[in-house]
Amino acid sequence: MTTIEGSTVLLRGAVSMASGFPLLSGVDLQLHSSSLTVLVGANGAGKTSLLRLLAGLIGLSAGEGSVLGLDLATVDRRQLRRRVGWLGHEGSFYDDLTVAENLAFAAKALGRPVDGLATVLERVELSGRRDIVAKQLSAGQRRRLGLAWLLLRRPELWLLDEPYASLDDEGRTFFDALLEEVVERGATVVVSAHDPLRSAQLHPRTLLMAGGRIVSES
């Protein structure tokens, strides 16, 4: 498809199917760098499916789409996933490895150096937990571990699925501050949530999803 200059994400009538069931039912979306977008809606509205499409975890069944200039209809999804940062609700870690070992293993798997590990752990406030195995981390600490990996990778597109779930006010404030930094550095950030972000510091574009499509914007 023809991309629009400056667009990180461009979807036109995007449809994604699974076993004959529509996960996405004609999504039109354009996103630019240095932007924060929040997808809101009930469970089953299509928020996670849209993030997974942008991450290259599910395919495009109909319509057109490009992410970071790569055509979703023809791209090698591994190539896309190397440039996109995905943080699922539960996080994908090895429970019996420590915080530091998880980050080092993930970096080696992608052929990336682990330079700056100490700085990143300090930024996500996990320096004191670096030698703790992942299964002993709280839900909020596991999300911080996921963010540490994304900070090491520095992806161009950040996709965060329900990062605020079960967080207290302190945890939400921490996430808000980090997302603000990431956007200021030029990244595109897309977050799924049940409700609009409440932070006074962030002014994201909020898209309401229902039935596998975007139904309104604020």
NORZI-V114052 format. One record per residue. N is the residue number from 1. RES is the residue in one letter. PHI is phi in radians with two decimals (999 if undefined). OMEGA is omega in degrees with one decimal (999 if undefined). Layout:
# NORZI-V114052
<<N & RES & PHI & OMEGA> <N & RES & PHI & OMEGA>>
This chain:
# NORZI-V114052
<<1 & M & 999 & 177.0> <2 & T & -1.47 & 179.7> <3 & T & -1.54 & 176.2> <4 & I & -1.68 & -175.8> <5 & E & -0.97 & 179.1> <6 & G & 1.59 & -179.3> <7 & S & -1.49 & 171.9> <8 & T & -1.41 & 179.7> <9 & V & -2.29 & 174.5> <10 & L & -2.50 & 177.9> <11 & L & -2.13 & 176.6> <12 & R & -2.33 & 179.6> <13 & G & 1.04 & -174.5> <14 & A & -1.19 & 178.2> <15 & V & -2.19 & 174.5> <16 & S & -2.33 & -175.6> <17 & M & -2.08 & 172.7> <18 & A & -2.47 & -179.2> <19 & S & 0.93 & 178.5> <20 & G & 1.40 & -178.6> <21 & F & -1.80 & -179.0> <22 & P & -1.34 & 173.0> <23 & L & -1.40 & 175.6> <24 & L & -2.26 & -170.3> <25 & S & -2.17 & 176.9> <26 & G & 1.71 & -177.3> <27 & V & -1.71 & 172.0> <28 & D & -1.93 & -174.6> <29 & L & -2.77 & 172.9> <30 & Q & -2.34 & 180.0> <31 & L & -2.23 & -179.5> <32 & H & -2.08 & 177.5> <33 & S & -1.16 & -179.1> <34 & S & 0.98 & -179.1> <35 & S & -2.38 & 176.3> <36 & L & -2.14 & 179.9> <37 & T & -2.15 & 179.5> <38 & V & -2.01 & 175.2> <39 & L & -1.68 & 179.2> <40 & V & -2.08 & 179.8> <41 & G & 2.62 & -178.4> <42 & A & -1.25 & 173.1> <43 & N & -0.99 & -179.4> <44 & G & 1.49 & -178.4> <45 & A & -1.29 & -179.4> <46 & G & 1.99 & -176.2> <47 & K & -1.08 & -178.6> <48 & T & -1.14 & 178.8> <49 & S & -1.08 & 178.5> <50 & L & -1.13 & 177.2> <51 & L & -1.07 & -178.9> <52 & R & -1.16 & 175.0> <53 & L & -1.11 & -178.7> <54 & L & -1.16 & 180.0> <55 & A & -1.46 & -177.7> <56 & G & 1.39 & -179.5> <57 & L & -1.58 & 171.5> <58 & I & -2.29 & -174.3> <59 & G & -1.70 & 175.6> <60 & L & -1.59 & -177.7> <61 & S & -1.59 & 179.2> <62 & A & -2.77 & -176.3> <63 & G & 1.46 & -178.2> <64 & E & -2.24 & 177.7> <65 & G & -2.89 & 173.1> <66 & S & -2.43 & 177.2> <67 & V & -2.29 & -179.0> <68 & L & 0.97 & 178.6> <69 & G & 1.39 & -178.9> <70 & L & -1.74 & -178.5> <71 & D & -1.28 & -177.5> <72 & L & -1.14 & -179.3> <73 & A & -1.34 & -173.5> <74 & T & -2.22 & -172.5> <75 & V & -1.19 & 167.4> <76 & D & -1.25 & -173.9> <77 & R & -1.06 & 177.2> <78 & R & -1.13 & 177.2> <79 & Q & -1.12 & 179.0> <80 & L & -1.16 & -176.5> <81 & R & -1.14 & 177.1> <82 & R & -1.24 & -176.8> <83 & R & -1.87 & -176.2> <84 & V & -2.02 & 176.4> <85 & G & -1.79 & -177.8> <86 & W & -2.03 & 174.3> <87 & L & -2.22 & 179.3> <88 & G & -1.32 & -176.8> <89 & H & -1.05 & -176.1> <90 & E & -1.60 & -174.8> <91 & G & 1.41 & -178.3> <92 & S & -2.07 & -178.0> <93 & F & -2.32 & 172.7> <94 & Y & -1.56 & -172.2> <95 & D & -1.08 & -176.5> <96 & D & -1.63 & 173.9> <97 & L & -1.71 & 177.5> <98 & T & -1.27 & 177.1> <99 & V & -0.98 & -178.7> <100 & A & -1.11 & -179.5> <101 & E & -1.15 & 177.1> <102 & N & -1.05 & -179.3> <103 & L & -1.18 & 179.5> <104 & A & -1.14 & -179.9> <105 & F & -1.12 & -179.2> <106 & A & -1.10 & 179.8> <107 & A & -1.13 & -179.4> <108 & K & -1.13 & -179.5> <109 & A & -1.08 & 179.0> <110 & L & -1.77 & 179.2> <111 & G & 1.20 & -178.7> <112 & R & -1.93 & 177.3> <113 & P & -1.26 & 178.1> <114 & V & -1.84 & 176.9> <115 & D & -1.01 & 177.5> <116 & G & 1.50 & -177.3> <117 & L & -1.04 & -178.6> <118 & A & -1.10 & -179.9> <119 & T & -1.13 & -179.1> <120 & V & -1.16 & 179.1> <121 & L & -1.09 & 176.9> <122 & E & -1.16 & -178.4> <123 & R & -1.11 & -179.1> <124 & V & -1.66 & 174.8> <125 & E & 1.07 & 176.2> <126 & L & -2.12 & -178.7> <127 & S & -0.98 & -178.9> <128 & G & -1.33 & -178.3> <129 & R & -2.01 & -171.9> <130 & R & -1.07 & -178.6> <131 & D & -1.78 & 177.0> <132 & I & -1.61 & 178.6> <133 & V & -1.22 & -171.8> <134 & A & -1.04 & -176.9> <135 & K & -1.18 & 178.5> <136 & Q & -1.64 & 180.0> <137 & L & -1.42 & 172.9> <138 & S & -1.29 & 179.3> <139 & A & -1.04 & 179.4> <140 & G & -1.15 & 178.4> <141 & Q & -1.20 & 176.4> <142 & R & -1.14 & 176.5> <143 & R & -1.15 & 177.5> <144 & R & -1.13 & 176.1> <145 & L & -1.10 & 176.2> <146 & G & -1.08 & 178.1> <147 & L & -1.17 & 177.6> <148 & A & -1.04 & 178.6> <149 & W & -1.12 & 178.5> <150 & L & -1.15 & 178.4> <151 & L & -1.13 & 175.9> <152 & L & -1.18 & -177.4> <153 & R & -1.32 & -176.0> <154 & R & 0.96 & 179.4> <155 & P & -1.19 & 178.0> <156 & E & -1.36 & -179.5> <157 & L & -2.21 & 178.8> <158 & W & -1.82 & 179.8> <159 & L & -2.18 & -173.1> <160 & L & -2.10 & -177.0> <161 & D & -1.69 & 178.2> <162 & E & 0.90 & -178.4> <163 & P & -1.21 & -177.2> <164 & Y & -1.58 & -176.2> <165 & A & -1.04 & 175.8> <166 & S & 1.17 & 178.5> <167 & L & -1.52 & 173.8> <168 & D & -1.46 & -176.6> <169 & D & -1.06 & 179.0> <170 & E & -1.12 & 178.5> <171 & G & -1.13 & 178.3> <172 & R & -1.12 & 178.8> <173 & T & -1.09 & 177.8> <174 & F & -1.05 & -179.5> <175 & F & -1.09 & 179.8> <176 & D & -1.00 & -177.5> <177 & A & -1.12 & -179.1> <178 & L & -1.19 & 178.7> <179 & L & -1.09 & 177.8> <180 & E & -1.06 & 177.6> <181 & E & -1.08 & -176.8> <182 & V & -1.10 & 179.0> <183 & V & -1.13 & 179.9> <184 & E & -1.10 & 178.2> <185 & R & -1.38 & 175.8> <186 & G & 1.90 & -178.9> <187 & A & -1.35 & 170.9> <188 & T & -1.75 & -176.6> <189 & V & -2.15 & 175.8> <190 & V & -2.19 & -176.0> <191 & V & -2.15 & 171.2> <192 & S & -1.74 & -179.1> <193 & A & -2.74 & 175.8> <194 & H & -1.36 & -177.6> <195 & D & -2.31 & 176.1> <196 & P & -1.02 & 178.1> <197 & L & -1.12 & -175.8> <198 & R & -1.71 & -175.6> <199 & S & -1.14 & 177.3> <200 & A & -1.34 & -177.4> <201 & Q & -1.43 & -177.3> <202 & L & -1.77 & 178.9> <203 & H & -2.23 & -174.3> <204 & P & -1.36 & 167.3> <205 & R & -1.37 & -176.4> <206 & T & -1.96 & -179.0> <207 & L & -2.02 & 177.4> <208 & L & -1.58 & 179.4> <209 & M & -1.97 & 174.8> <210 & A & -2.76 & 178.2> <211 & G & 1.06 & 176.9> <212 & G & 1.38 & 177.8> <213 & R & -2.55 & 176.1> <214 & I & -1.50 & -174.4> <215 & V & -1.87 & 176.6> <216 & S & -2.83 & -177.4> <217 & E & -2.44 & 175.2> <218 & S & -2.52 & 999>>
